[in-house]
Amino acid sequence: MYVRDVTVENQVGLHARPATFFIQKANEFKSSIWIEKEERRVNAKSLLGILSLGIVGGTSIRIIADGSDEQVAVEGLVELVESGFSEEAR
């Protein structure tokens, strides 16, 4: 299991469009991936799950992966979040 905390920097947070980019990136990996905000954990490959967390800009989240490519998965998703979900990071 590999875990990293990251702060969502873009102003709107993880609303529909950035959440879609996040899910597309998460689906590139074989590992099981979750996002945790406070005590709630959701599947990072689920749009409804991510949207249900209500992540806004400035929120700290934890990205957790478990599987054969867990470290690459988490690092790739952290990079996407840190980029503010820019086109270059996808």
Backbone as CSV, one residue per row, in Angstrom:
resi,resn,N_x,N_y,N_z,CA_x,CA_y,CA_z,C_x,C_y,C_z
1,MET,0.844,-1.178,0.000,0.000,0.000,0.000,0.889,1.240,0.000
2,TYR,0.523,2.217,-0.817,1.292,3.457,-0.935,0.331,4.624,-0.734
3,VAL,0.739,5.588,0.089,-0.152,6.693,0.477,0.597,8.015,0.378
4,ARG,-0.104,9.042,-0.141,0.440,10.412,-0.124,-0.675,11.399,0.102
5,ASP,-0.360,12.448,0.850,-1.299,13.546,1.047,-0.971,14.642,0.046
6,VAL,-2.014,15.318,-0.425,-1.835,16.413,-1.376,-2.960,17.421,-1.145
7,THR,-2.662,18.679,-1.402,-3.677,19.724,-1.285,-4.173,20.079,-2.673
8,VAL,-5.479,20.111,-2.829,-6.099,20.478,-4.107,-5.961,21.988,-4.248
9,GLU,-5.159,22.427,-5.225,-4.820,23.842,-5.358,-5.781,24.622,-6.254
10,ASN,-6.376,23.966,-7.253,-7.241,24.728,-8.162,-8.459,25.242,-7.401
11,GLN,-8.946,26.420,-7.776,-9.973,27.116,-7.004,-11.274,26.335,-6.887
12,VAL,-11.674,25.675,-7.948,-12.978,25.006,-7.929,-12.928,23.627,-7.282
13,GLY,-11.739,23.110,-7.032,-11.610,21.808,-6.396,-11.878,20.672,-7.378
14,LEU,-12.410,19.582,-6.853,-12.675,18.400,-7.680,-14.149,18.363,-8.068
15,HIS,-14.552,19.286,-8.920,-15.913,19.233,-9.453,-15.900,18.323,-10.672
16,ALA,-16.956,18.313,-11.454,-17.142,17.303,-12.502,-15.972,17.189,-13.479
17,ARG,-15.508,18.285,-14.054,-14.457,18.179,-15.067,-13.113,17.686,-14.494
18,PRO,-12.573,18.333,-13.439,-11.323,17.797,-12.879,-11.487,16.377,-12.336
19,ALA,-12.649,16.067,-11.782,-12.883,14.709,-11.270,-12.827,13.705,-12.414
20,THR,-13.347,14.088,-13.569,-13.297,13.210,-14.747,-11.851,12.975,-15.167
21,PHE,-11.041,14.035,-15.183,-9.615,13.879,-15.515,-8.945,12.947,-14.515
22,PHE,-9.276,13.109,-13.237,-8.691,12.296,-12.177,-9.040,10.823,-12.385
23,ILE,-10.300,10.559,-12.689,-10.766,9.180,-12.899,-10.104,8.557,-14.126
24,GLN,-9.985,9.336,-15.198,-9.324,8.826,-16.400,-7.890,8.425,-16.083
25,LYS,-7.196,9.254,-15.306,-5.824,8.945,-14.909,-5.797,7.712,-14.003
26,ALA,-6.704,7.647,-13.043,-6.747,6.519,-12.112,-6.990,5.201,-12.848
27,ASN,-7.795,5.265,-13.902,-8.117,4.050,-14.662,-6.961,3.549,-15.520
28,GLU,-5.889,4.324,-15.616,-4.696,3.866,-16.336,-3.913,2.837,-15.521
29,PHE,-4.250,2.699,-14.251,-3.486,1.838,-13.346,-4.301,0.624,-12.924
30,LYS,-3.581,-0.469,-12.639,-4.222,-1.714,-12.225,-4.587,-1.706,-10.748
31,SER,-3.859,-0.935,-9.959,-4.064,-0.908,-8.508,-5.458,-0.424,-8.129
32,SER,-5.903,-0.842,-6.957,-7.096,-0.252,-6.346,-6.670,1.096,-5.787
33,ILE,-7.462,2.130,-6.062,-7.088,3.482,-5.650,-8.268,4.126,-4.929
34,TRP,-7.956,4.821,-3.831,-8.976,5.510,-3.049,-8.547,6.942,-2.785
35,ILE,-9.544,7.794,-2.567,-9.308,9.160,-2.087,-9.942,9.243,-0.705
36,GLU,-9.201,9.839,0.213,-9.696,10.014,1.562,-9.732,11.504,1.890
37,LYS,-10.861,11.955,2.406,-10.995,13.326,2.916,-11.565,13.190,4.315
38,GLU,-10.795,13.652,5.293,-11.140,13.473,6.699,-11.335,11.979,6.954
39,GLU,-12.517,11.544,7.402,-12.686,10.112,7.700,-13.323,9.334,6.552
40,ARG,-13.708,10.024,5.478,-14.416,9.346,4.384,-13.440,8.877,3.314
41,ARG,-13.632,7.653,2.862,-12.804,7.076,1.799,-13.716,6.612,0.680
42,VAL,-13.355,7.002,-0.572,-14.139,6.575,-1.728,-13.216,6.021,-2.808
43,ASN,-13.805,5.242,-3.686,-13.092,4.688,-4.824,-12.703,5.831,-5.769
44,ALA,-11.427,5.953,-6.078,-10.940,7.042,-6.934,-11.321,6.836,-8.395
45,LYS,-11.930,5.711,-8.707,-12.359,5.454,-10.084,-13.868,5.641,-10.227
46,SER,-14.490,6.250,-9.206,-15.941,6.457,-9.191,-16.263,7.950,-9.171
47,LEU,-16.907,8.441,-10.232,-17.258,9.860,-10.307,-18.172,10.258,-9.148
48,LEU,-19.218,9.475,-8.907,-20.132,9.805,-7.814,-19.425,9.793,-6.466
49,GLY,-18.532,8.847,-6.297,-17.780,8.781,-5.041,-16.957,10.034,-4.820
50,ILE,-16.214,10.444,-5.837,-15.369,11.635,-5.717,-16.217,12.881,-5.495
51,LEU,-17.277,13.034,-6.277,-18.125,14.216,-6.139,-18.786,14.266,-4.760
52,SER,-19.089,13.104,-4.191,-19.751,13.059,-2.879,-18.861,13.601,-1.762
53,LEU,-17.548,13.660,-1.990,-16.647,14.188,-0.961,-16.706,15.709,-0.886
54,GLY,-17.189,16.363,-1.936,-17.295,17.821,-1.929,-15.952,18.509,-1.755
55,ILE,-14.959,18.087,-2.514,-13.606,18.623,-2.372,-13.508,19.984,-3.067
56,VAL,-13.188,21.008,-2.286,-13.024,22.359,-2.828,-11.546,22.749,-2.792
57,GLY,-11.214,23.849,-3.475,-9.827,24.314,-3.492,-9.303,24.528,-2.081
58,GLY,-8.063,24.139,-1.848,-7.446,24.278,-0.540,-7.654,23.088,0.377
59,THR,-8.432,22.105,-0.075,-8.704,20.912,0.727,-7.528,19.938,0.627
60,SER,-7.157,19.359,1.743,-6.117,18.332,1.766,-6.784,16.961,1.628
61,ILE,-6.289,16.175,0.708,-6.816,14.823,0.515,-5.671,13.824,0.601
62,ARG,-6.021,12.579,0.814,-5.043,11.492,0.840,-5.361,10.565,-0.324
63,ILE,-4.341,10.243,-1.106,-4.498,9.300,-2.220,-3.817,8.000,-1.805
64,ILE,-4.566,6.917,-1.889,-4.102,5.613,-1.425,-4.224,4.620,-2.575
65,ALA,-3.182,3.842,-2.799,-3.247,2.799,-3.827,-2.683,1.507,-3.266
66,ASP,-3.237,0.411,-3.751,-2.782,-0.905,-3.341,-2.788,-1.805,-4.562
67,GLY,-1.603,-2.270,-4.963,-1.516,-3.146,-6.120,-0.135,-3.100,-6.739
68,SER,-0.018,-3.705,-7.906,1.286,-3.878,-8.547,1.936,-2.568,-8.979
69,ASP,1.121,-1.551,-9.284,1.684,-0.272,-9.728,1.292,0.864,-8.780
70,GLU,1.158,0.535,-7.490,0.632,1.489,-6.521,1.441,2.785,-6.420
71,GLN,2.774,2.687,-6.397,3.580,3.899,-6.230,3.477,4.799,-7.453
72,VAL,3.559,4.224,-8.636,3.436,4.994,-9.883,2.053,5.636,-9.967
73,ALA,1.032,4.903,-9.550,-0.340,5.415,-9.588,-0.490,6.636,-8.690
74,VAL,-0.053,6.518,-7.451,-0.204,7.628,-6.505,0.603,8.835,-6.969
75,GLU,1.840,8.609,-7.385,2.678,9.726,-7.823,2.066,10.429,-9.042
76,GLY,1.525,9.655,-9.983,0.890,10.236,-11.163,-0.333,11.062,-10.810
77,LEU,-1.138,10.575,-9.866,-2.341,11.297,-9.454,-2.001,12.537,-8.630
78,VAL,-0.980,12.445,-7.789,-0.526,13.618,-7.028,-0.048,14.696,-7.996
79,GLU,0.705,14.283,-9.012,1.197,15.235,-10.020,0.033,15.928,-10.728
80,LEU,-1.010,15.170,-11.062,-2.191,15.741,-11.710,-2.867,16.760,-10.801
81,VAL,-3.042,16.429,-9.539,-3.680,17.347,-8.586,-2.829,18.606,-8.413
82,GLU,-1.511,18.421,-8.259,-0.621,19.562,-8.051,-0.565,20.482,-9.268
83,SER,-0.844,19.946,-10.448,-0.811,20.747,-11.677,-2.066,21.609,-11.811
84,GLY,-3.021,21.415,-10.912,-4.304,22.111,-11.054,-5.144,21.510,-12.177
85,PHE,-4.876,20.254,-12.511,-5.608,19.505,-13.555,-5.392,20.132,-14.927
86,SER,-4.160,20.579,-15.160,-3.846,21.185,-16.463,-3.775,20.117,-17.538
87,GLU,-3.908,20.544,-18.770,-3.875,19.647,-19.915,-2.547,18.891,-20.012
88,GLU,-1.447,19.544,-19.671,-0.115,18.916,-19.811,0.064,17.706,-18.914
89,ALA,-0.605,17.709,-17.767,-0.392,16.629,-16.791,-1.138,15.351,-17.176
90,ARG,-2.063,15.453,-18.130,-2.832,14.268,-18.490,-2.113,13.588,-19.568
